[in-house]
Amino acid sequence: MEDKEIELKEGVVMESLPNTMFRVKLAGEDREVIGLISGKMRLHHIRILTGDRVRMEFTKYDSSKGRIVFRVK
């Protein structure tokens, strides 16, 4: 994918859902989206808990779901 199509945003994990999905409240916005863990985070067994700050990437086609690519410390 080209970088022009991907939008990065940060948020806070509000709830853990089944199948490694999370409900994330975006920072600076008043909405919640569904976040899925990226493959590299699964490969390196990075744990995500409720209350963690995460960085997500969205495509221009669907802004209601995103991929969690980084857990902010």
Helices and strands as residue ranges (DSSP letters): G 3-5, E 6-17, E 21-26, E 32-37, H 39-43, E 53-59, E 65-72
